Amino acid sequence: MLDLYLVRHAHTAPNADGRYPHAHEDAPLSEQGRAQARALQGRLPGATAFVSPARRAFETAVLAGVPDARPVPALHEAHFGVMHGHTWAALETQHGDAPRTWIDALADPHADHGPPGGDTGRAFHARVQGWLNDLPDAGPVVAFTHAGVVLAALRLTVGLRAAEVHAARVTHLRRHEGAWWLVTLNA
């Protein structure tokens, strides 16, 4: 049996601004985020640990007491293309209803489109699925990652189409004999 603990990175400045990070922005944790990450200490099992290469995920892992988490590119957030650096309100002002279409496509494992210049739903989910397929058969695994990756994993494992994934919260999935189920969301 595999217990998978997906941890969304703690709070950053782009989170506070309500905007998608710029394409090459590797935002550090905010003061609030550092406190959130430290609050995770002692709440995660001793486990095989992975981390997105993004600074915010790595800082979360270190402050949570898991400094030896192995960076895995598959755990990086989706590429949002033209949405990078903008708030949702600014995107709607500039593009009307198109941003909703882009995000819906990115959330669809079968979509061959997404935000212009960004990932397609199919490519993003294939990346996450590849990582899920490579997980060990048993034991606890912890992964420090992003909201989009947690949501993709929920879609691919238990078919959950939508959820809110909070900063520095843990989503626990379990796999036994090939079947996945959701144990907790945002613990």
N, CA, C and O of each residue as an XYZ file, in Angstrom:
748
protein
N       0.846     -1.183      0.000
C       0.000      0.000      0.000
C       0.888      1.241      0.000
O       1.879      1.317      0.725
N       0.507      2.209     -0.830
C       1.234      3.479     -0.940
C       0.401      4.588     -0.323
O      -0.776      4.741     -0.650
N       1.004      5.357      0.564
C       0.381      6.572      1.087
C       1.142      7.748      0.497
O       2.340      7.902      0.736
N       0.444      8.584     -0.276
C       1.038      9.733     -0.949
C       0.517     11.005     -0.300
O      -0.689     11.249     -0.254
N       1.453     11.818      0.204
C       1.121     13.085      0.848
C       1.590     14.209     -0.070
O       2.792     14.421     -0.232
N       0.646     14.927     -0.669
C       0.953     16.035     -1.557
C       0.820     17.335     -0.775
O      -0.243     17.635     -0.231
N       1.902     18.101     -0.722
C       1.924     19.339      0.044
C       2.039     20.509     -0.927
O       3.020     20.619     -1.662
N       1.034     21.380     -0.928
C       1.156     22.595     -1.733
C       2.127     23.524     -1.025
O       2.099     23.654      0.198
N       2.985     24.168     -1.803
C       3.951     25.108     -1.212
C       3.232     26.181     -0.394
O       2.050     26.455     -0.603
N       3.962     26.771      0.527
C       3.413     27.819      1.387
C       3.268     29.132      0.606
O       3.661     29.224     -0.557
N       2.713     30.117      1.253
C       2.332     31.410      0.688
C       3.534     32.189      0.143
O       4.611     32.197      0.740
N       3.321     32.852     -1.018
C       4.345     33.691     -1.662
C       3.760     35.068     -1.968
O       2.561     35.288     -1.798
N       4.612     35.995     -2.420
C       4.136     37.327     -2.812
C       3.129     37.247     -3.962
O       2.102     37.921     -3.888
N       3.364     36.455     -5.032
C       2.339     36.367     -6.080
C       0.994     35.868     -5.543
O      -0.057     36.293     -6.024
N       1.018     34.966     -4.548
C      -0.238     34.522     -3.935
C      -0.950     35.710     -3.289
O      -2.162     35.866     -3.436
N      -0.194     36.547     -2.576
C      -0.781     37.704     -1.905
C      -1.353     38.691     -2.918
O      -2.367     39.335     -2.652
N      -0.711     38.812     -4.071
C      -1.175     39.718     -5.121
C      -2.334     39.135     -5.919
O      -2.966     39.846     -6.701
N      -2.623     37.839     -5.728
C      -3.688     37.189     -6.478
C      -3.363     37.056     -7.950
O      -4.258     37.115     -8.794
N      -2.082     36.874     -8.270
C      -1.692     36.781     -9.672
C      -0.910     35.508     -9.933
O      -0.320     34.910     -9.034
N      -0.928     35.117    -11.206
C      -0.082     34.016    -11.640
C       1.356     34.530    -11.641
O       1.600     35.659    -12.066
N       2.315     33.724    -11.173
C       3.702     34.199    -11.196
C       4.150     34.455    -12.643
O       3.639     33.836    -13.577
N       5.100     35.365    -12.813
C       5.704     35.578    -14.124
C       6.375     34.282    -14.564
O       6.724     33.449    -13.728
N       6.554     34.110    -15.850
C       7.049     32.847    -16.411
C       8.344     32.371    -15.765
O       8.479     31.182    -15.478
N       9.282     33.252    -15.533
C      10.574     32.834    -14.973
C      10.764     33.325    -13.538
O      11.880     33.337    -13.018
N       9.676     33.724    -12.915
C       9.724     34.189    -11.527
C       9.828     32.982    -10.598
O       9.006     32.068    -10.662
N      10.813     32.987     -9.758
C      10.963     31.910     -8.781
C      10.804     32.532     -7.401
O      11.765     32.668     -6.644
N       9.588     32.901     -7.100
C       9.277     33.665     -5.894
C       9.608     32.887     -4.626
O       9.289     31.703     -4.512
N      10.253     33.563     -3.671
C      10.475     32.934     -2.369
C       9.188     32.980     -1.548
O       8.220     33.644     -1.917
N       9.200     32.269     -0.443
C       8.069     32.324      0.474
C       7.989     33.701      1.114
O       9.010     34.347      1.352
N       6.792     34.135      1.385
C       6.573     35.359      2.147
C       6.829     35.047      3.625
O       7.057     33.895      3.994
N       6.789     36.069      4.453
C       6.931     35.850      5.903
C       5.820     34.920      6.392
O       6.067     34.013      7.187
N       4.607     35.150      5.915
C       3.483     34.280      6.255
C       3.767     32.855      5.785
O       3.493     31.896      6.507
N       4.309     32.716      4.592
C       4.621     31.404      4.045
C       5.664     30.662      4.857
O       5.553     29.454      5.065
N       6.674     31.380      5.316
C       7.705     30.728      6.140
C       7.089     30.200      7.439
O       7.440     29.111      7.894
N       6.188     30.956      8.027
C       5.506     30.492      9.247
C       4.623     29.271      8.941
O       4.579     28.321      9.723
N       3.924     29.303      7.802
C       3.085     28.158      7.413
C       3.934     26.899      7.236
O       3.558     25.819      7.690
N       5.076     27.049      6.575
C       5.938     25.888      6.318
C       6.503     25.332      7.620
O       6.550     24.116      7.803
N       6.930     26.203      8.521
C       7.456     25.733      9.813
C       6.379     24.992     10.601
O       6.690     24.074     11.361
N       5.119     25.382     10.427
C       4.016     24.730     11.139
C       3.819     23.282     10.680
O       3.153     22.505     11.364
N       4.385     22.915      9.542
C       4.286     21.537      9.049
C       5.270     20.586      9.740
O       5.132     19.368      9.631
N       6.259     21.136     10.448
C       7.254     20.283     11.103
C       6.569     19.289     12.033
O       5.706     19.652     12.832
N       6.973     18.029     11.908
C       6.445     16.982     12.758
C       5.074     16.470     12.345
O       4.552     15.555     12.983
N       4.467     17.034     11.287
C       3.129     16.610     10.850
C       3.189     15.682      9.648
O       2.163     15.154      9.222
N       4.381     15.478      9.098
C       4.528     14.618      7.924
C       5.275     13.356      8.319
O       6.148     13.396      9.186
N       4.940     12.232      7.690
C       5.625     10.990      8.048
C       7.058     10.994      7.522
O       7.372     11.670      6.542
N       7.913     10.234      8.185
C       9.232      9.981      7.619
C       9.009      9.189      6.355
O       8.385      8.129      6.395
N       9.503      9.677      5.233
C       9.120      9.072      3.972
C      10.119      9.397      2.886
O      10.989     10.250      3.056
N       9.983      8.705      1.767
C      10.639      9.127      0.548
C      10.050     10.486      0.205
O       8.830     10.652      0.219
N      10.901     11.460     -0.102
C      10.398     12.815     -0.320
C      10.880     13.368     -1.656
O      12.038     13.209     -2.043
N       9.942     14.027     -2.348
C      10.208     14.677     -3.625
C       9.789     16.136     -3.522
O       8.984     16.503     -2.666
N      10.344     16.969     -4.408
C      10.009     18.387     -4.400
C      10.074     18.944     -5.816
O      10.912     18.540     -6.622
N       9.181     19.872     -6.101
C       9.263     20.627     -7.344
C      10.574     21.412     -7.335
O      11.036     21.810     -6.266
N      11.181     21.643     -8.495
C      12.411     22.444     -8.531
C      12.199     23.916     -8.180
O      13.180     24.644     -8.024
N      10.968     24.374     -8.051
C      10.695     25.777     -7.745
C      11.150     26.117     -6.326
O      10.998     25.324     -5.397
N      11.706     27.307     -6.188
C      12.218     27.773     -4.893
C      11.155     27.707     -3.805
O      11.451     27.289     -2.685
N       9.929     28.109     -4.108
C       8.872     28.139     -3.092
C       8.554     26.744     -2.564
O       8.238     26.587     -1.385
N       8.634     25.742     -3.413
C       8.392     24.364     -2.967
C       9.576     23.868     -2.138
O       9.393     23.237     -1.097
N      10.794     24.160     -2.609
C      11.987     23.719     -1.882
C      12.054     24.374     -0.499
O      12.349     23.700      0.488
N      11.785     25.672     -0.421
C      11.782     26.351      0.886
C      10.730     25.753      1.815
O      10.969     25.603      3.013
N       9.580     25.416      1.271
C       8.537     24.786      2.083
C       9.043     23.466      2.651
O       8.862     23.189      3.836
N       9.675     22.653      1.813
C      10.191     21.354      2.270
C      11.233     21.536      3.367
O      11.182     20.856      4.392
N      12.170     22.445      3.157
C      13.242     22.659      4.147
C      12.656     23.120      5.479
O      12.992     22.573      6.530
N      11.781     24.123      5.438
C      11.207     24.651      6.680
C      10.261     23.655      7.347
O      10.034     23.733      8.555
N       9.710     22.723      6.574
C       8.852     21.675      7.138
C       9.674     20.549      7.749
O       9.123     19.613      8.328
N      11.000     20.644      7.616
C      11.872     19.629      8.202
C      12.215     18.493      7.263
O      12.578     17.406      7.712
N      12.104     18.733      5.949
C      12.409     17.694      4.958
C      13.423     18.263      3.949
O      13.101     18.435      2.774
N      14.653     18.554      4.418
C      15.639     19.198      3.548
C      16.220     18.283      2.468
O      16.854     18.765      1.529
N      16.012     16.976      2.591
C      16.616     16.045      1.635
C      15.650     15.608      0.536
O      15.908     14.622     -0.154
N      14.540     16.329      0.366
C      13.584     15.997     -0.699
C      14.280     16.108     -2.055
O      15.031     17.048     -2.314
N      14.011     15.134     -2.902
C      14.670     15.064     -4.215
C      13.892     15.871     -5.247
O      12.697     15.636     -5.431
N      14.552     16.836     -5.938
C      13.864     17.616     -6.969
C      13.428     16.745     -8.144
O      14.192     15.911     -8.632
N      12.193     16.950     -8.589
C      11.623     16.202     -9.706
C      10.920     17.202    -10.626
O       9.940     17.821    -10.210
N      11.392     17.376    -11.864
C      10.774     18.341    -12.773
C       9.271     18.106    -13.001
O       8.536     19.064    -13.243
N       8.811     16.873    -12.929
C       7.388     16.585    -13.154
C       6.493     17.264    -12.125
O       5.300     17.442    -12.371
N       7.045     17.646    -10.980
C       6.252     18.277     -9.929
C       6.144     19.793    -10.082
O       5.508     20.453     -9.260
N       6.765     20.353    -11.133
C       6.685     21.794    -11.366
C       5.276     22.172    -11.796
O       4.573     21.377    -12.420
N       4.871     23.381    -11.461
C       3.537     23.870    -11.825
C       3.371     23.903    -13.334
O       4.353     23.916    -14.077
N       2.131     23.916    -13.780
C       1.830     24.063    -15.202
C       2.400     25.383    -15.708
O       2.569     26.338    -14.950
N       2.691     25.413    -17.000
C       3.129     26.644    -17.649
C       1.862     27.355    -18.123
O       1.100     26.806    -18.918
N       1.638     28.577    -17.634
C       0.404     29.304    -17.896
C       0.464     30.228    -19.111
O      -0.510     30.926    -19.391
N       1.564     30.250    -19.826
C       1.646     31.041    -21.056
C       1.297     32.500    -20.844
O       1.869     33.157    -19.974
N       0.347     33.023    -21.647
C      -0.012     34.444    -21.600
C      -0.615     34.861    -20.265
O      -0.759     36.055    -20.003
N      -0.966     33.912    -19.428
C      -1.569     34.238    -18.136
C      -0.523     34.633    -17.091
O      -0.848     35.274    -16.091
N       0.730     34.250    -17.327
C       1.795     34.553    -16.363
C       1.847     36.053    -16.052
O       1.793     36.897    -16.946
N       1.953     36.350    -14.770
C       2.133     37.728    -14.315
C       0.854     38.534    -14.169
O       0.909     39.706    -13.796
N      -0.298     37.937    -14.454
C      -1.556     38.673    -14.443
C      -2.511     38.143    -13.374
O      -2.466     36.970    -13.002
N      -3.362     39.026    -12.897
C      -4.449     38.602    -12.021
C      -5.599     38.106    -12.898
O      -5.636     38.378    -14.098
N      -6.532     37.380    -12.293
C      -7.688     36.891    -13.038
C      -8.502     38.070    -13.575
O      -8.954     38.042    -14.720
N      -8.688     39.102    -12.754
C      -9.461     40.270    -13.191
C      -8.807     40.933    -14.400
O      -9.500     41.315    -15.343
N      -7.503     41.071    -14.384
C      -6.804     41.687    -15.522
C      -6.939     40.817    -16.773
O      -7.107     41.334    -17.878
N      -6.865     39.507    -16.598
C      -7.017     38.605    -17.743
C      -8.413     38.712    -18.350
O      -8.553     38.736    -19.573
N      -9.446     38.777    -17.511
C     -10.810     38.908    -18.024
C     -11.023     40.256    -18.704
O     -11.723     40.342    -19.713
N     -10.421     41.308    -18.153
C     -10.539     42.623    -18.769
C      -9.911     42.622    -20.159
O     -10.456     43.194    -21.103
N      -8.771     41.979    -20.266
C      -8.036     41.965    -21.537
C      -8.572     40.936    -22.538
O      -8.569     41.186    -23.744
N      -9.036     39.768    -22.038
C      -9.376     38.658    -22.932
C     -10.822     38.174    -22.826
O     -11.190     37.204    -23.488
N     -11.643     38.822    -22.015
C     -13.048     38.409    -21.889
C     -13.183     37.041    -21.253
O     -12.607     36.785    -20.196
N     -13.947     36.151    -21.896
C     -14.199     34.814    -21.366
C     -13.092     33.815    -21.694
O     -13.113     32.688    -21.199
N     -12.141     34.206    -22.508
C     -11.089     33.274    -22.948
C     -10.304     32.656    -21.788
O     -10.035     31.456    -21.833
N      -9.921     33.412    -20.752
C      -9.155     32.773    -19.666
C      -9.878     31.583    -19.030
O      -9.228     30.609    -18.651
N     -11.200     31.640    -18.905
C     -11.951     30.507    -18.342
C     -11.804     29.307    -19.270
O     -11.632     28.183    -18.798
N     -11.867     29.523    -20.565
C     -11.688     28.445    -21.536
C     -10.290     27.849    -21.427
O     -10.123     26.630    -21.474
N      -9.290     28.708    -21.281
C      -7.903     28.238    -21.171
C      -7.704     27.379    -19.929
O      -7.109     26.304    -20.000
N      -8.206     27.857    -18.785
C      -8.032     27.122    -17.528
C      -8.822     25.816    -17.559
O      -8.343     24.791    -17.074
N     -10.018     25.846    -18.122
C     -10.797     24.608    -18.240
C     -10.048     23.583    -19.090
O     -10.048     22.394    -18.771
N      -9.409     24.040    -20.169
C      -8.629     23.124    -21.013
C      -7.425     22.579    -20.252
O      -7.117     21.390    -20.341
N      -6.749     23.441    -19.506
C      -5.595     22.998    -18.726
C      -6.004     21.967    -17.681
O      -5.207     21.104    -17.314
N      -7.237     22.052    -17.202
C      -7.750     21.115    -16.198
C      -8.305     19.829    -16.811
O      -8.782     18.953    -16.089
N      -8.245     19.715    -18.128
C      -8.786     18.549    -18.815
C      -7.648     17.653    -19.307
O      -6.888     18.058    -20.187
N      -7.519     16.451    -18.758
C      -6.424     15.560    -19.161
C      -6.434     15.185    -20.645
O      -5.449     14.642    -21.146
N      -7.524     15.463    -21.348
C      -7.635     15.082    -22.757
C      -7.585     16.274    -23.706
O      -7.667     16.094    -24.921
N      -7.451     17.486    -23.177
C      -7.478     18.696    -24.011
C      -6.139     18.918    -24.701
O      -5.077     18.811    -24.089
N      -6.217     19.228    -25.979
C      -5.018     19.513    -26.758
C      -4.742     21.010    -26.838
O      -4.002     21.462    -27.712
N      -5.332     21.773    -25.933
C      -5.033     23.202    -25.855
C      -5.037     23.627    -24.389
O      -5.368     22.847    -23.496
N      -4.669     24.856    -24.173
C      -4.587     25.457    -22.855
C      -4.323     26.930    -23.061
O      -4.662     27.465    -24.116
N      -3.734     27.604    -22.097
C      -3.426     29.015    -22.291
C      -2.438     29.185    -23.457
O      -1.475     28.423    -23.551
N      -2.654     30.165    -24.345
C      -1.704     30.375    -25.438
C      -0.274     30.514    -24.914
O      -0.002     31.294    -24.001
N       0.619     29.749    -25.503
C       2.020     29.776    -25.081
C       2.309     28.935    -23.857
O       3.442     28.909    -23.378
N       1.295     28.240    -23.336
C       1.462     27.441    -22.124
C       1.243     25.966    -22.391
O       1.182     25.527    -23.540
N       1.125     25.209    -21.313
C       0.881     23.773    -21.404
C      -0.519     23.491    -21.933
O      -1.440     24.284    -21.736
N      -0.666     22.372    -22.596
C      -1.993     21.852    -22.903
C      -2.424     20.993    -21.723
O      -1.593     20.531    -20.941
N      -3.723     20.785    -21.605
C      -4.207     19.902    -20.547
C      -3.607     18.513    -20.676
O      -3.211     17.910    -19.678
N      -3.538     18.004    -21.897
C      -3.001     16.664    -22.135
C      -1.532     16.571    -21.704
O      -1.156     15.634    -20.999
N      -0.710     17.522    -22.115
C       0.722     17.468    -21.792
C       0.966     17.607    -20.293
O       1.786     16.887    -19.724
N       0.255     18.532    -19.656
C       0.427     18.735    -18.220
C       0.048     17.478    -17.443
O       0.799     17.040    -16.571
N      -1.101     16.899    -17.749
C      -1.538     15.698    -17.032
C      -0.656     14.498    -17.346
O      -0.442     13.649    -16.480
N      -0.140     14.413    -18.566
C       0.772     13.309    -18.911
C       2.043     13.387    -18.064
O       2.575     12.362    -17.636
N       2.523     14.604    -17.827
C       3.716     14.780    -16.989
C       3.443     14.285    -15.573
O       4.247     13.547    -15.005
N       2.314     14.689    -15.006
C       1.963     14.275    -13.644
C       1.701     12.767    -13.600
O       2.120     12.094    -12.658
N       1.013     12.235    -14.608
C       0.734     10.798    -14.649
C       2.022      9.993    -14.718
O       2.131      8.949    -14.075
N       2.998     10.460    -15.486
C       4.288      9.774    -15.561
C       4.940      9.671    -14.194
O       5.502      8.634    -13.842
N       4.863     10.754    -13.423
C       5.437     10.734    -12.071
C       4.655      9.769    -11.177
O       5.250      8.988    -10.434
N       3.330      9.824    -11.248
C       2.513      8.902    -10.447
C       2.840      7.450    -10.786
O       2.913      6.603     -9.895
N       3.037      7.165    -12.059
C       3.349      5.796    -12.489
C       4.690      5.308    -11.943
O       4.886      4.108    -11.753
N       5.609      6.235    -11.693
C       6.948      5.874    -11.214
C       7.041      5.757     -9.692
O       8.102      5.420     -9.167
N       5.959      6.026     -8.984
C       6.001      5.943     -7.519
C       6.184      4.490     -7.081
O       5.788      3.567     -7.792
N       6.789      4.293     -5.904
C       6.946      2.928     -5.406
C       5.587      2.296     -5.099
O       4.577      2.990     -4.976
N       5.583      0.985     -4.980
C       4.344      0.269     -4.701
C       3.867      0.444     -3.262
O       2.673      0.347     -2.979
N       4.810      0.703     -2.358
C       4.449      0.761     -0.946
C       5.242      1.845     -0.230
O       6.233      2.375     -0.734
N       4.757      2.149      0.971
C       5.444      3.081      1.837
C       4.878      4.483      1.740
O       4.118      4.782      0.819
N       5.231      5.331      2.661
C       4.808      6.722      2.562
C       5.730      7.505      1.611
O       6.945      7.311      1.595
N       5.115      8.388      0.827
C       5.829      9.302     -0.069
C       5.262     10.697      0.172
O       4.047     10.885      0.221
N       6.154     11.670      0.320
C       5.758     13.071      0.476
C       6.270     13.834     -0.734
O       7.407     13.633     -1.161
N       5.427     14.719     -1.296
C       5.835     15.554     -2.419
C       5.419     16.994     -2.159
O       4.253     17.273     -1.880
N       6.375     17.898     -2.251
C       6.135     19.330     -2.091
C       5.993     19.911     -3.490
O       6.920     19.834     -4.296
N       4.829     20.494     -3.778
C       4.538     20.864     -5.153
C       3.615     22.079     -5.199
O       3.687     22.945     -4.327
N       2.754     22.147     -6.201
C       1.922     23.312     -6.494
C       0.457     22.900     -6.578
O       0.143     21.718     -6.720
N      -0.428     23.875     -6.489
C      -1.867     23.592     -6.530
C      -2.248     22.858     -7.807
O      -3.016     21.897     -7.755
N      -1.730     23.288     -8.947
C      -2.085     22.646    -10.206
C      -1.705     21.185    -10.249
O      -2.451     20.364    -10.784
N      -0.550     20.846     -9.693
C      -0.097     19.457     -9.676
C      -0.970     18.628     -8.736
O      -1.329     17.496     -9.058
N      -1.311     19.188     -7.579
C      -2.196     18.471     -6.647
C      -3.541     18.214     -7.319
O      -4.076     17.109     -7.239
N      -4.086     19.231     -7.979
C      -5.375     19.065     -8.655
C      -5.279     18.038     -9.781
O      -6.184     17.220     -9.949
N      -4.199     18.070    -10.548
C      -4.018     17.078    -11.616
C      -3.950     15.673    -11.027
O      -4.559     14.748    -11.564
N      -3.224     15.507     -9.943
C      -3.129     14.193     -9.300
C      -4.498     13.721     -8.810
O      -4.822     12.539     -8.922
N      -5.295     14.630     -8.275
C      -6.644     14.270     -7.822
C      -7.519     13.846     -9.001
O      -8.297     12.900     -8.884
N      -7.396     14.537    -10.130
C      -8.177     14.156    -11.319
C      -7.766     12.780    -11.810
O      -8.610     11.947    -12.140
N      -6.453     12.549    -11.857
C      -5.921     11.324    -12.436
C      -6.095     10.097    -11.541
O      -6.148      8.973    -12.040
N      -6.184     10.297    -10.250
C      -6.268      9.156     -9.330
C      -7.692      8.855     -8.890
O      -8.139      7.712     -8.987
N      -8.413      9.869     -8.406
C      -9.752      9.630     -7.852
C     -10.859     10.314     -8.640
O     -12.024     10.261     -8.244
N     -10.512     10.954     -9.749
C     -11.515     11.567    -10.606
C     -12.151     12.824    -10.049
O     -13.213     13.232    -10.517
N     -11.533     13.444     -9.068
C     -12.070     14.682     -8.495
C     -11.832     15.819     -9.481
O     -10.679     16.131     -9.779
N     -12.862     16.432     -9.985
C     -12.757     17.436    -11.047
C     -12.351     18.809    -10.531
O     -11.654     19.541    -11.234
N     -12.768     19.178     -9.326
C     -12.465     20.515     -8.819
C     -12.347     20.479     -7.300
O     -13.053     19.733     -6.621
N     -11.452     21.289     -6.792
C     -11.256     21.425     -5.350
C     -10.427     22.675     -5.105
O      -9.743     23.157     -6.007
N     -10.486     23.190     -3.913
C      -9.573     24.256     -3.506
C      -8.403     23.600     -2.812
O      -8.584     22.745     -1.945
N      -7.207     23.996     -3.190
C      -5.997     23.455     -2.577
C      -5.291     24.624     -1.901
O      -4.808     25.537     -2.571
N      -5.234     24.593     -0.591
C      -4.703     25.707      0.194
C      -3.185     25.602      0.387
O      -2.609     24.514      0.397
N      -2.574     26.755      0.536
C      -1.130     26.831      0.769
C      -0.747     26.094      2.044
O      -1.417     26.195      3.072
N       0.355     25.347      1.947
C       0.934     24.629      3.093
C      -0.044     23.646      3.737
O      -0.013     23.421      4.947
N      -0.904     23.072      2.913
C      -1.825     22.047      3.387
C      -1.504     20.727      2.704
O      -0.898     20.690      1.633
N      -1.921     19.653      3.342
C      -1.554     18.315      2.892
C      -2.784     17.578      2.358
O      -3.830     17.531      3.004
N      -2.631     17.012      1.174
C      -3.638     16.132      0.595
C      -3.066     14.723      0.639
O      -1.961     14.476      0.155
N      -3.818     13.808      1.219
C      -3.354     12.432      1.422
C      -4.156     11.500      0.516
O      -5.377     11.393      0.631
N      -3.444     10.833     -0.384
C      -4.022      9.816     -1.257
C      -3.448      8.462     -0.878
O      -2.315      8.373     -0.405
N      -4.222      7.415     -1.082
C      -3.745      6.056     -0.799
C      -4.003      5.188     -2.028
O      -5.063      5.264     -2.649
N      -3.005      4.354     -2.367
C      -3.157      3.398     -3.461
C      -2.936      1.994     -2.921
O      -1.924      1.713     -2.279
N      -3.895      1.118     -3.188
C      -3.790     -0.267     -2.755
C      -4.333     -1.145     -3.872
O      -5.458     -0.953     -4.333
N      -3.527     -2.107     -4.302
C      -3.894     -3.032     -5.375
C      -4.402     -2.287     -6.609
O      -5.373     -2.700     -7.243
N      -3.728     -1.185     -6.937
C      -4.038     -0.425     -8.140
C      -5.169      0.575     -8.014
O      -5.389      1.360     -8.937
N      -5.891      0.577     -6.910
C      -7.001      1.521     -6.711
C      -6.561      2.662     -5.815
O      -5.884      2.453     -4.808
N      -6.951      3.870     -6.192
C      -6.639      5.071     -5.414
C      -7.871      5.525     -4.651
O      -8.994      5.327     -5.113
N      -7.672      6.133     -3.488
C      -8.750      6.845     -2.820
C      -8.188      8.024     -2.054
O      -7.018      8.044     -1.673
N      -9.046      9.001     -1.838
C      -8.694     10.227     -1.138
C      -8.919     10.016      0.341
O     -10.019      9.668      0.769
N      -7.866     10.229      1.125
C      -7.964     10.084      2.576
C      -8.302     11.429      3.207
O      -9.250     11.526      3.986
N      -7.525     12.482      2.875
C      -7.812     13.825      3.369
C      -7.447     14.856      2.305
O      -6.578     14.624      1.465
N      -8.123     15.991      2.359
C      -7.867     17.127      1.474
C      -7.645     18.344      2.348
O      -8.469     18.648      3.211
N      -6.547     19.041      2.136
C      -6.226     20.278      2.871
C      -6.088     20.091      4.379
O      -6.512     20.947      5.156
N      -5.497     18.975      4.788
C      -5.293     18.739      6.225
C      -4.185     19.649      6.739
O      -3.854     19.611      7.924
